[in-house]
Amino acid sequence: MEKKLESVFRKIFPKFKGKLTDKVSPKNLKEWDSLNHLNLMTAVSKKFKINFDFQEIIGVNNIGELKKRIKKKIV
């Protein structure tokens, strides 16, 4: 799951060169704005064949939270 997520993340944020940790968030990645947030959530939905409702989308504030939400959906 983590490798799939990382591949999606790096497609949305190609300039990101660091390690993708749970703490990566819009607060420490300036490219992670509202539009790229939606792009990321859409790409994750397609890659994992899952859907997020509005509250889930706006509730994701870092990679750790996104991982938790993915795990809930694919189990």
mmCIF file as gemmi writes it, N, C-alpha and C atoms, coordinates in Angstrom:
data_model
loop_
_atom_site.group_PDB
_atom_site.id
_atom_site.type_symbol
_atom_site.label_atom_id
_atom_site.label_alt_id
_atom_site.label_comp_id
_atom_site.label_asym_id
_atom_site.label_entity_id
_atom_site.label_seq_id
_atom_site.pdbx_PDB_ins_code
_atom_site.Cartn_x
_atom_site.Cartn_y
_atom_site.Cartn_z
_atom_site.occupancy
_atom_site.B_iso_or_equiv
_atom_site.pdbx_formal_charge
_atom_site.auth_seq_id
_atom_site.auth_asym_id
_atom_site.pdbx_PDB_model_num
ATOM 1 N N . MET Axp A 1 ? 0.824 -1.19 0 1 0 ? 1 A 1
ATOM 2 C CA . MET Axp A 1 ? 0 0 0 1 0 ? 1 A 1
ATOM 3 C C . MET Axp A 1 ? 0.875 1.263 0 1 0 ? 1 A 1
ATOM 4 N N . GLU Axp A 2 ? 1.945 1.248 0.774 1 0 ? 2 A 1
ATOM 5 C CA . GLU Axp A 2 ? 2.77 2.45 0.891 1 0 ? 2 A 1
ATOM 6 C C . GLU Axp A 2 ? 3.486 2.787 -0.42 1 0 ? 2 A 1
ATOM 7 N N . LYS Axp A 3 ? 3.928 1.772 -1.143 1 0 ? 3 A 1
ATOM 8 C CA . LYS Axp A 3 ? 4.602 2.033 -2.424 1 0 ? 3 A 1
ATOM 9 C C . LYS Axp A 3 ? 3.625 2.605 -3.445 1 0 ? 3 A 1
ATOM 10 N N . LYS Axp A 4 ? 2.412 2.08 -3.455 1 0 ? 4 A 1
ATOM 11 C CA . LYS Axp A 4 ? 1.392 2.621 -4.365 1 0 ? 4 A 1
ATOM 12 C C . LYS Axp A 4 ? 1.09 4.07 -4.029 1 0 ? 4 A 1
ATOM 13 N N . LEU Axp A 5 ? 0.949 4.355 -2.742 1 0 ? 5 A 1
ATOM 14 C CA . LEU Axp A 5 ? 0.67 5.72 -2.312 1 0 ? 5 A 1
ATOM 15 C C . LEU Axp A 5 ? 1.827 6.643 -2.689 1 0 ? 5 A 1
ATOM 16 N N . GLU Axp A 6 ? 3.035 6.18 -2.476 1 0 ? 6 A 1
ATOM 17 C CA . GLU Axp A 6 ? 4.185 7.025 -2.802 1 0 ? 6 A 1
ATOM 18 C C . GLU Axp A 6 ? 4.261 7.315 -4.295 1 0 ? 6 A 1
ATOM 19 N N . SER Axp A 7 ? 3.953 6.331 -5.125 1 0 ? 7 A 1
ATOM 20 C CA . SER Axp A 7 ? 3.991 6.57 -6.575 1 0 ? 7 A 1
ATOM 21 C C . SER Axp A 7 ? 2.946 7.603 -6.981 1 0 ? 7 A 1
ATOM 22 N N . VAL Axp A 8 ? 1.76 7.531 -6.394 1 0 ? 8 A 1
ATOM 23 C CA . VAL Axp A 8 ? 0.712 8.517 -6.676 1 0 ? 8 A 1
ATOM 24 C C . VAL Axp A 8 ? 1.165 9.9 -6.192 1 0 ? 8 A 1
ATOM 25 N N . PHE Axp A 9 ? 1.681 9.955 -4.983 1 0 ? 9 A 1
ATOM 26 C CA . PHE Axp A 9 ? 2.104 11.219 -4.392 1 0 ? 9 A 1
ATOM 27 C C . PHE Axp A 9 ? 3.173 11.897 -5.257 1 0 ? 9 A 1
ATOM 28 N N . ARG Axp A 10 ? 4.133 11.129 -5.718 1 0 ? 10 A 1
ATOM 29 C CA . ARG Axp A 10 ? 5.229 11.705 -6.502 1 0 ? 10 A 1
ATOM 30 C C . ARG Axp A 10 ? 4.775 12.146 -7.896 1 0 ? 10 A 1
ATOM 31 N N . LYS Axp A 11 ? 3.698 11.581 -8.402 1 0 ? 11 A 1
ATOM 32 C CA . LYS Axp A 11 ? 3.14 12.069 -9.673 1 0 ? 11 A 1
ATOM 33 C C . LYS Axp A 11 ? 2.471 13.426 -9.482 1 0 ? 11 A 1
ATOM 34 N N . ILE Axp A 12 ? 1.826 13.617 -8.352 1 0 ? 12 A 1
ATOM 35 C CA . ILE Axp A 12 ? 1.148 14.886 -8.066 1 0 ? 12 A 1
ATOM 36 C C . ILE Axp A 12 ? 2.164 15.95 -7.643 1 0 ? 12 A 1
ATOM 37 N N . PHE Axp A 13 ? 3.195 15.518 -6.934 1 0 ? 13 A 1
ATOM 38 C CA . PHE Axp A 13 ? 4.216 16.439 -6.427 1 0 ? 13 A 1
ATOM 39 C C . PHE Axp A 13 ? 5.603 16.026 -6.948 1 0 ? 13 A 1
ATOM 40 N N . PRO Axp A 14 ? 5.866 16.221 -8.239 1 0 ? 14 A 1
ATOM 41 C CA . PRO Axp A 14 ? 7.142 15.757 -8.817 1 0 ? 14 A 1
ATOM 42 C C . PRO Axp A 14 ? 8.379 16.476 -8.261 1 0 ? 14 A 1
ATOM 43 N N . LYS Axp A 15 ? 8.211 17.652 -7.701 1 0 ? 15 A 1
ATOM 44 C CA . LYS Axp A 15 ? 9.357 18.38 -7.146 1 0 ? 15 A 1
ATOM 45 C C . LYS Axp A 15 ? 9.756 17.876 -5.762 1 0 ? 15 A 1
ATOM 46 N N . PHE Axp A 16 ? 8.9 17.078 -5.135 1 0 ? 16 A 1
ATOM 47 C CA . PHE Axp A 16 ? 9.181 16.56 -3.793 1 0 ? 16 A 1
ATOM 48 C C . PHE Axp A 16 ? 10.286 15.52 -3.88 1 0 ? 16 A 1
ATOM 49 N N . LYS Axp A 17 ? 11.395 15.774 -3.216 1 0 ? 17 A 1
ATOM 50 C CA . LYS Axp A 17 ? 12.547 14.868 -3.274 1 0 ? 17 A 1
ATOM 51 C C . LYS Axp A 17 ? 12.831 14.178 -1.949 1 0 ? 17 A 1
ATOM 52 N N . GLY Axp A 18 ? 12.147 14.547 -0.91 1 0 ? 18 A 1
ATOM 53 C CA . GLY Axp A 18 ? 12.406 13.985 0.415 1 0 ? 18 A 1
ATOM 54 C C . GLY Axp A 18 ? 11.774 12.62 0.609 1 0 ? 18 A 1
ATOM 55 N N . LYS Axp A 19 ? 11.903 12.123 1.822 1 0 ? 19 A 1
ATOM 56 C CA . LYS Axp A 19 ? 11.284 10.861 2.198 1 0 ? 19 A 1
ATOM 57 C C . LYS Axp A 19 ? 9.817 11.116 2.527 1 0 ? 19 A 1
ATOM 58 N N . LEU Axp A 20 ? 8.952 10.278 2.025 1 0 ? 20 A 1
ATOM 59 C CA . LEU Axp A 20 ? 7.517 10.439 2.273 1 0 ? 20 A 1
ATOM 60 C C . LEU Axp A 20 ? 7.168 9.824 3.62 1 0 ? 20 A 1
ATOM 61 N N . THR Axp A 21 ? 7.112 10.675 4.632 1 0 ? 21 A 1
ATOM 62 C CA . THR Axp A 21 ? 6.781 10.217 5.988 1 0 ? 21 A 1
ATOM 63 C C . THR Axp A 21 ? 5.349 10.608 6.32 1 0 ? 21 A 1
ATOM 64 N N . ASP Axp A 22 ? 4.855 10.094 7.423 1 0 ? 22 A 1
ATOM 65 C CA . ASP Axp A 22 ? 3.497 10.405 7.862 1 0 ? 22 A 1
ATOM 66 C C . ASP Axp A 22 ? 3.31 11.892 8.162 1 0 ? 22 A 1
ATOM 67 N N . LYS Axp A 23 ? 4.38 12.592 8.423 1 0 ? 23 A 1
ATOM 68 C CA . LYS Axp A 23 ? 4.292 14.001 8.809 1 0 ? 23 A 1
ATOM 69 C C . LYS Axp A 23 ? 4.29 14.96 7.621 1 0 ? 23 A 1
ATOM 70 N N . VAL Axp A 24 ? 4.486 14.473 6.409 1 0 ? 24 A 1
ATOM 71 C CA . VAL Axp A 24 ? 4.431 15.347 5.236 1 0 ? 24 A 1
ATOM 72 C C . VAL Axp A 24 ? 3.008 15.881 5.12 1 0 ? 24 A 1
ATOM 73 N N . SER Axp A 25 ? 2.901 17.211 5.001 1 0 ? 25 A 1
ATOM 74 C CA . SER Axp A 25 ? 1.586 17.852 5.02 1 0 ? 25 A 1
ATOM 75 C C . SER Axp A 25 ? 1.643 19.164 4.246 1 0 ? 25 A 1
ATOM 76 N N . PRO Axp A 26 ? 0.484 19.795 4.053 1 0 ? 26 A 1
ATOM 77 C CA . PRO Axp A 26 ? 0.476 21.108 3.408 1 0 ? 26 A 1
ATOM 78 C C . PRO Axp A 26 ? 1.291 22.15 4.184 1 0 ? 26 A 1
ATOM 79 N N . LYS Axp A 27 ? 1.478 21.934 5.467 1 0 ? 27 A 1
ATOM 80 C CA . LYS Axp A 27 ? 2.238 22.88 6.282 1 0 ? 27 A 1
ATOM 81 C C . LYS Axp A 27 ? 3.724 22.876 5.946 1 0 ? 27 A 1
ATOM 82 N N . ASN Axp A 28 ? 4.238 21.724 5.486 1 0 ? 28 A 1
ATOM 83 C CA . ASN Axp A 28 ? 5.664 21.654 5.188 1 0 ? 28 A 1
ATOM 84 C C . ASN Axp A 28 ? 5.973 21.354 3.716 1 0 ? 28 A 1
ATOM 85 N N . LEU Axp A 29 ? 4.955 21.425 2.874 1 0 ? 29 A 1
ATOM 86 C CA . LEU Axp A 29 ? 5.151 21.242 1.435 1 0 ? 29 A 1
ATOM 87 C C . LEU Axp A 29 ? 4.325 22.304 0.712 1 0 ? 29 A 1
ATOM 88 N N . LYS Axp A 30 ? 4.993 23.357 0.26 1 0 ? 30 A 1
ATOM 89 C CA . LYS Axp A 30 ? 4.252 24.508 -0.267 1 0 ? 30 A 1
ATOM 90 C C . LYS Axp A 30 ? 3.43 24.173 -1.504 1 0 ? 30 A 1
ATOM 91 N N . GLU Axp A 31 ? 3.833 23.162 -2.285 1 0 ? 31 A 1
ATOM 92 C CA . GLU Axp A 31 ? 3.061 22.79 -3.471 1 0 ? 31 A 1
ATOM 93 C C . GLU Axp A 31 ? 1.721 22.13 -3.122 1 0 ? 31 A 1
ATOM 94 N N . TRP Axp A 32 ? 1.585 21.69 -1.876 1 0 ? 32 A 1
ATOM 95 C CA . TRP Axp A 32 ? 0.358 21.006 -1.448 1 0 ? 32 A 1
ATOM 96 C C . TRP Axp A 32 ? -0.679 22.068 -1.102 1 0 ? 32 A 1
ATOM 97 N N . ASP Axp A 33 ? -1.282 22.634 -2.143 1 0 ? 33 A 1
ATOM 98 C CA . ASP Axp A 33 ? -2.343 23.619 -1.967 1 0 ? 33 A 1
ATOM 99 C C . ASP Axp A 33 ? -3.692 22.927 -2.151 1 0 ? 33 A 1
ATOM 100 N N . SER Axp A 34 ? -4.755 23.702 -2.146 1 0 ? 34 A 1
ATOM 101 C CA . SER Axp A 34 ? -6.093 23.103 -2.213 1 0 ? 34 A 1
ATOM 102 C C . SER Axp A 34 ? -6.327 22.346 -3.519 1 0 ? 34 A 1
ATOM 103 N N . LEU Axp A 35 ? -5.835 22.861 -4.622 1 0 ? 35 A 1
ATOM 104 C CA . LEU Axp A 35 ? -6.016 22.17 -5.896 1 0 ? 35 A 1
ATOM 105 C C . LEU Axp A 35 ? -5.229 20.864 -5.933 1 0 ? 35 A 1
ATOM 106 N N . ASN Axp A 36 ? -3.985 20.903 -5.493 1 0 ? 36 A 1
ATOM 107 C CA . ASN Axp A 36 ? -3.203 19.665 -5.48 1 0 ? 36 A 1
ATOM 108 C C . ASN Axp A 36 ? -3.723 18.683 -4.438 1 0 ? 36 A 1
ATOM 109 N N . HIS Axp A 37 ? -4.363 19.175 -3.406 1 0 ? 37 A 1
ATOM 110 C CA . HIS Axp A 37 ? -4.988 18.28 -2.436 1 0 ? 37 A 1
ATOM 111 C C . HIS Axp A 37 ? -6.098 17.468 -3.132 1 0 ? 37 A 1
ATOM 112 N N . LEU Axp A 38 ? -6.918 18.158 -3.892 1 0 ? 38 A 1
ATOM 113 C CA . LEU Axp A 38 ? -7.977 17.458 -4.631 1 0 ? 38 A 1
ATOM 114 C C . LEU Axp A 38 ? -7.391 16.517 -5.677 1 0 ? 38 A 1
ATOM 115 N N . ASN Axp A 39 ? -6.336 16.956 -6.353 1 0 ? 39 A 1
ATOM 116 C CA . ASN Axp A 39 ? -5.665 16.087 -7.327 1 0 ? 39 A 1
ATOM 117 C C . ASN Axp A 39 ? -5.129 14.826 -6.658 1 0 ? 39 A 1
ATOM 118 N N . LEU Axp A 40 ? -4.527 14.988 -5.488 1 0 ? 40 A 1
ATOM 119 C CA . LEU Axp A 40 ? -3.991 13.843 -4.75 1 0 ? 40 A 1
ATOM 120 C C . LEU Axp A 40 ? -5.108 12.888 -4.343 1 0 ? 40 A 1
ATOM 121 N N . MET Axp A 41 ? -6.17 13.421 -3.777 1 0 ? 41 A 1
ATOM 122 C CA . MET Axp A 41 ? -7.266 12.575 -3.317 1 0 ? 41 A 1
ATOM 123 C C . MET Axp A 41 ? -7.94 11.851 -4.486 1 0 ? 41 A 1
ATOM 124 N N . THR Axp A 42 ? -8.068 12.524 -5.617 1 0 ? 42 A 1
ATOM 125 C CA . THR Axp A 42 ? -8.655 11.898 -6.805 1 0 ? 42 A 1
ATOM 126 C C . THR Axp A 42 ? -7.754 10.785 -7.31 1 0 ? 42 A 1
ATOM 127 N N . ALA Axp A 43 ? -6.458 11.05 -7.376 1 0 ? 43 A 1
ATOM 128 C CA . ALA Axp A 43 ? -5.512 10.051 -7.859 1 0 ? 43 A 1
ATOM 129 C C . ALA Axp A 43 ? -5.458 8.838 -6.93 1 0 ? 43 A 1
ATOM 130 N N . VAL Axp A 44 ? -5.505 9.081 -5.627 1 0 ? 44 A 1
ATOM 131 C CA . VAL Axp A 44 ? -5.518 7.981 -4.656 1 0 ? 44 A 1
ATOM 132 C C . VAL Axp A 44 ? -6.792 7.163 -4.825 1 0 ? 44 A 1
ATOM 133 N N . SER Axp A 45 ? -7.913 7.829 -5.001 1 0 ? 45 A 1
ATOM 134 C CA . SER Axp A 45 ? -9.191 7.126 -5.204 1 0 ? 45 A 1
ATOM 135 C C . SER Axp A 45 ? -9.12 6.19 -6.407 1 0 ? 45 A 1
ATOM 136 N N . LYS Axp A 46 ? -8.569 6.692 -7.493 1 0 ? 46 A 1
ATOM 137 C CA . LYS Axp A 46 ? -8.47 5.877 -8.713 1 0 ? 46 A 1
ATOM 138 C C . LYS Axp A 46 ? -7.497 4.724 -8.533 1 0 ? 46 A 1
ATOM 139 N N . LYS Axp A 47 ? -6.331 4.998 -7.96 1 0 ? 47 A 1
ATOM 140 C CA . LYS Axp A 47 ? -5.287 3.977 -7.81 1 0 ? 47 A 1
ATOM 141 C C . LYS Axp A 47 ? -5.744 2.839 -6.901 1 0 ? 47 A 1
ATOM 142 N N . PHE Axp A 48 ? -6.431 3.181 -5.818 1 0 ? 48 A 1
ATOM 143 C CA . PHE Axp A 48 ? -6.847 2.161 -4.848 1 0 ? 48 A 1
ATOM 144 C C . PHE Axp A 48 ? -8.28 1.682 -5.07 1 0 ? 48 A 1
ATOM 145 N N . LYS Axp A 49 ? -8.96 2.286 -6.063 1 0 ? 49 A 1
ATOM 146 C CA . LYS Axp A 49 ? -10.35 1.924 -6.373 1 0 ? 49 A 1
ATOM 147 C C . LYS Axp A 49 ? -11.248 2.058 -5.143 1 0 ? 49 A 1
ATOM 148 N N . ILE Axp A 50 ? -11.137 3.231 -4.502 1 0 ? 50 A 1
ATOM 149 C CA . ILE Axp A 50 ? -11.942 3.555 -3.328 1 0 ? 50 A 1
ATOM 150 C C . ILE Axp A 50 ? -12.535 4.949 -3.518 1 0 ? 50 A 1
ATOM 151 N N . ASN Axp A 51 ? -13.509 5.276 -2.693 1 0 ? 51 A 1
ATOM 152 C CA . ASN Axp A 51 ? -14.122 6.601 -2.746 1 0 ? 51 A 1
ATOM 153 C C . ASN Axp A 51 ? -14.034 7.269 -1.377 1 0 ? 51 A 1
ATOM 154 N N . PHE Axp A 52 ? -13.88 8.575 -1.407 1 0 ? 52 A 1
ATOM 155 C CA . PHE Axp A 52 ? -13.88 9.372 -0.189 1 0 ? 52 A 1
ATOM 156 C C . PHE Axp A 52 ? -15.062 10.324 -0.241 1 0 ? 52 A 1
ATOM 157 N N . ASP Axp A 53 ? -15.716 10.518 0.904 1 0 ? 53 A 1
ATOM 158 C CA . ASP Axp A 53 ? -16.757 11.547 0.937 1 0 ? 53 A 1
ATOM 159 C C . ASP Axp A 53 ? -16.098 12.897 1.257 1 0 ? 53 A 1
ATOM 160 N N . PHE Axp A 54 ? -16.879 13.938 1.199 1 0 ? 54 A 1
ATOM 161 C CA . PHE Axp A 54 ? -16.352 15.288 1.37 1 0 ? 54 A 1
ATOM 162 C C . PHE Axp A 54 ? -15.617 15.46 2.7 1 0 ? 54 A 1
ATOM 163 N N . GLN Axp A 55 ? -16.213 14.97 3.781 1 0 ? 55 A 1
ATOM 164 C CA . GLN Axp A 55 ? -15.587 15.111 5.101 1 0 ? 55 A 1
ATOM 165 C C . GLN Axp A 55 ? -14.248 14.386 5.169 1 0 ? 55 A 1
ATOM 166 N N . GLU Axp A 56 ? -14.168 13.233 4.52 1 0 ? 56 A 1
ATOM 167 C CA . GLU Axp A 56 ? -12.9 12.502 4.5 1 0 ? 56 A 1
ATOM 168 C C . GLU Axp A 56 ? -11.836 13.274 3.726 1 0 ? 56 A 1
ATOM 169 N N . ILE Axp A 57 ? -12.24 13.866 2.617 1 0 ? 57 A 1
ATOM 170 C CA . ILE Axp A 57 ? -11.288 14.625 1.797 1 0 ? 57 A 1
ATOM 171 C C . ILE Axp A 57 ? -10.73 15.816 2.564 1 0 ? 57 A 1
ATOM 172 N N . ILE Axp A 58 ? -11.603 16.578 3.192 1 0 ? 58 A 1
ATOM 173 C CA . ILE Axp A 58 ? -11.105 17.756 3.905 1 0 ? 58 A 1
ATOM 174 C C . ILE Axp A 58 ? -10.437 17.4 5.227 1 0 ? 58 A 1
ATOM 175 N N . GLY Axp A 59 ? -10.658 16.185 5.713 1 0 ? 59 A 1
ATOM 176 C CA . GLY Axp A 59 ? -10.057 15.753 6.971 1 0 ? 59 A 1
ATOM 177 C C . GLY Axp A 59 ? -8.63 15.27 6.852 1 0 ? 59 A 1
ATOM 178 N N . VAL Axp A 60 ? -8.168 15.053 5.639 1 0 ? 60 A 1
ATOM 179 C CA . VAL Axp A 60 ? -6.791 14.585 5.44 1 0 ? 60 A 1
ATOM 180 C C . VAL Axp A 60 ? -5.859 15.79 5.549 1 0 ? 60 A 1
ATOM 181 N N . ASN Axp A 61 ? -5.034 15.788 6.583 1 0 ? 61 A 1
ATOM 182 C CA . ASN Axp A 61 ? -4.13 16.925 6.77 1 0 ? 61 A 1
ATOM 183 C C . ASN Axp A 61 ? -2.657 16.534 6.755 1 0 ? 61 A 1
ATOM 184 N N . ASN Axp A 62 ? -2.377 15.257 6.511 1 0 ? 62 A 1
ATOM 185 C CA . ASN Axp A 62 ? -1.002 14.794 6.341 1 0 ? 62 A 1
ATOM 186 C C . ASN Axp A 62 ? -1.018 13.373 5.775 1 0 ? 62 A 1
ATOM 187 N N . ILE Axp A 63 ? 0.134 12.868 5.443 1 0 ? 63 A 1
ATOM 188 C CA . ILE Axp A 63 ? 0.225 11.543 4.831 1 0 ? 63 A 1
ATOM 189 C C . ILE Axp A 63 ? -0.212 10.452 5.808 1 0 ? 63 A 1
ATOM 190 N N . GLY Axp A 64 ? 0.107 10.606 7.063 1 0 ? 64 A 1
ATOM 191 C CA . GLY Axp A 64 ? -0.318 9.611 8.059 1 0 ? 64 A 1
ATOM 192 C C . GLY Axp A 64 ? -1.829 9.459 8.098 1 0 ? 64 A 1
ATOM 193 N N . GLU Axp A 65 ? -2.533 10.574 8.064 1 0 ? 65 A 1
ATOM 194 C CA . GLU Axp A 65 ? -3.996 10.539 8.059 1 0 ? 65 A 1
ATOM 195 C C . GLU Axp A 65 ? -4.523 9.911 6.775 1 0 ? 65 A 1
ATOM 196 N N . LEU Axp A 66 ? -3.887 10.214 5.664 1 0 ? 66 A 1
ATOM 197 C CA . LEU Axp A 66 ? -4.306 9.622 4.389 1 0 ? 66 A 1
ATOM 198 C C . LEU Axp A 66 ? -4.129 8.11 4.419 1 0 ? 66 A 1
ATOM 199 N N . LYS Axp A 67 ? -3.027 7.641 4.96 1 0 ? 67 A 1
ATOM 200 C CA . LYS Axp A 67 ? -2.794 6.189 5.08 1 0 ? 67 A 1
ATOM 201 C C . LYS Axp A 67 ? -3.883 5.519 5.909 1 0 ? 67 A 1
ATOM 202 N N . LYS Axp A 68 ? -4.259 6.15 7.025 1 0 ? 68 A 1
ATOM 203 C CA . LYS Axp A 68 ? -5.315 5.591 7.875 1 0 ? 68 A 1
ATOM 204 C C . LYS Axp A 68 ? -6.628 5.459 7.104 1 0 ? 68 A 1
ATOM 205 N N . ARG Axp A 69 ? -6.969 6.495 6.351 1 0 ? 69 A 1
ATOM 206 C CA . ARG Axp A 69 ? -8.218 6.47 5.611 1 0 ? 69 A 1
ATOM 207 C C . ARG Axp A 69 ? -8.194 5.419 4.504 1 0 ? 69 A 1
ATOM 208 N N . ILE Axp A 70 ? -7.051 5.264 3.851 1 0 ? 70 A 1
ATOM 209 C CA . ILE Axp A 70 ? -6.931 4.232 2.81 1 0 ? 70 A 1
ATOM 210 C C . ILE Axp A 70 ? -7.093 2.854 3.443 1 0 ? 70 A 1
ATOM 211 N N . LYS Axp A 71 ? -6.396 2.61 4.546 1 0 ? 71 A 1
ATOM 212 C CA . LYS Axp A 71 ? -6.466 1.305 5.209 1 0 ? 71 A 1
ATOM 213 C C . LYS Axp A 71 ? -7.891 0.936 5.607 1 0 ? 71 A 1
ATOM 214 N N . LYS Axp A 72 ? -8.659 1.918 6.084 1 0 ? 72 A 1
ATOM 215 C CA . LYS Axp A 72 ? -10.051 1.661 6.459 1 0 ? 72 A 1
ATOM 216 C C . LYS Axp A 72 ? -10.874 1.224 5.257 1 0 ? 72 A 1
ATOM 217 N N . LYS Axp A 73 ? -10.556 1.78 4.101 1 0 ? 73 A 1
ATOM 218 C CA . LYS Axp A 73 ? -11.338 1.507 2.897 1 0 ? 73 A 1
ATOM 219 C C . LYS Axp A 73 ? -10.974 0.182 2.225 1 0 ? 73 A 1
ATOM 220 N N . ILE Axp A 74 ? -9.707 -0.218 2.313 1 0 ? 74 A 1
ATOM 221 C CA . ILE Axp A 74 ? -9.29 -1.408 1.564 1 0 ? 74 A 1
ATOM 222 C C . ILE Axp A 74 ? -9.335 -2.692 2.385 1 0 ? 74 A 1
ATOM 223 N N . VAL Axp A 75 ? -9.61 -2.584 3.669 1 0 ? 75 A 1
ATOM 224 C CA . VAL Axp A 75 ? -9.679 -3.787 4.518 1 0 ? 75 A 1
ATOM 225 C C . VAL Axp A 75 ? -11.024 -4.465 4.393 1 0 ? 75 A 1
